Amino acid sequence: MRSATLLGAVLLLAACSRAEVAKTAPASATVEELGQMNRDFAAALNAKDAALAASYYTEDAVVIPPGEAMVQGRAAIEAYWKAGIEQGGVRDASVETIKAESSGDIGYEIGTFVLTMNGPNGEPIQERGRYIELLKRGADGKWYSTAGIWNSAPPATP
């Protein structure tokens, strides 16, 4: 009888532990929540605010621009976007999420972008491309990029 009581107590504790873990485990994020980081980032570029754009990255984030060296750390990422804003004259940036998923505090987003910049003679040049962001949920509940890579989309074939 005593072993049956002990077994019942162990099973009750195990059930309570599983219920407690379920209550404290972060829920998966929606595609809308995961994509918000890049929509906010694009808005910061459109506002020509490199500091705000960099604030959507973790302190130790890495970005891998096409044909360029990796950029590591939020301060370096801010300098990268500041130079891009000043030199390339970003006119308009927009993003569209294609797919995004998360598990706990880690997620990813795959999407497309359209970036309009000033050309050599001040005429608008439009670049279309694709990106992947690895995301991490911050203590504030918002999603931040911890690693990102992008490239130009190939031109459409006739």
N, C-alpha and C positions, 0 to 999 in steps of 0.2 A: 504494500500500500504506500509505503513511504517513497519508493522509487517511482510510482505512478504520479505522486504529487510533485516530486522533483522534476520529472519529465514534463509535466504540465506547466510548471513554472518556467522551465527553459524554453518551451515552445511559445509561451506567452511573451517572454522577453524578446525572442527572435522576431515575433510578429510585430511587436512594438518598435523594434529597431528598424525593420523594413519600412514601416509606416513613417517613422521619423525621417529616414533617408529620403523617402518619396516627397515629404513636405519640404525638405531643405535643398534638394537637387534642383538646379535651375531648369526651367522649362525650355524646350526648344524654341528658338525665335522664328518668327514668320519671315517670309521672303521680303515683305515690306520693311520690317525692322532691320534686317541685314543690309538691304539696299540703301537705307537712309544715310549711312555713313558716306557713300559715294555721291549721293544727291547733295548732301551738305558740303562736301568737298568741292563739287563742281560750282556750287553757288559761291563758295569762297574764292575760287579762281575768277569767276565772273566779276566779283567785287574787287579783284586785284589785291587780295589780302593773303599774302603768303603765310603769315603767322597763323591766321585762322585755318588755312588749308592744312598746314602742318599739325595743327591741334587734333586732327582726326587720325593721327598715327600714334602708336605707342612710343614711349621714349627710346626703345631699342629697335624700332622698325627698320626694315630694309626695303628699298624700292629698286627695281631693276629696269631702268629705261632702255628702250631699244637702241642698240649700237653705242651705249655709253657704259661707264663704270657703275658698279653698284653704289648706291647712296645709303649710308648707314647712320641711324640715329635721327631723332626728331629735329635737332638743330641743323644738321646737314641737309635734311629734307626741306626744311624751311628755306635755306639758302638756295637749294636747287630750284624750288618753285618761284622764289623771288627773282632769280636770274631769268627764268622762263617768262615770267610776267613782264619784266623790264625789257628783255631782248626780243622776245617773240610777240609781244603785244597781244596777249590773249584777249580775244574779243568776246568769244562765247564758248562755253563748254557745257555739254550735256551727257548724261549717262542713262543707260537702260539696263536693268537687271534681267538676265536671261534665266539664271538658276542660282539659288542660294539655299544653303542648309546649315544647320548647327547641331552640335551635340554638347550639352552643358554650356561652358563658356568659350568654346572654340567653334568657329564657323568659317564659311567661305562664300564668296560671291563671284559669279562669272557674268560678264556683261559686255556691252558695246558702248563706245563713246563716239561723239562727234566734237571736234575741237576746231574752232575757227581762230586763225591767228593773222597777224599782219605779215604780208609778204615783203620781199625786198623793196618794192616800190610803194608800200602801204596798201596794196590791194589785198583783199581777204583771200586766204588760203584755207581750205577746209581739209582736215584729216579725219578719216574714219578708222576705227580700230576696235580691238577687243582687249579685255583685261581679266585678270584673276586677282582677287584680294583674299588673303588669309586674315581672318578677323578674330579678335579676342574681346570678350565682354569685360569692360572696366568695372571697378568697384562702384561706379555711379550708375551701372546698368546699361550704359551706352556701348555700342560696338566701335572698335578702333581697328585700323589696319596694322597688322604686325609684319606683313610682307605683301608686296604687290609687284606685278609685272604686266606690261602692256606691249602691244605692237600694232602696226598698221594692218588694216584688213586688205587683202588683195583686191585689186580693182575688179569690178563686175565684168564678166565675160559677155559678149554680145550674143 
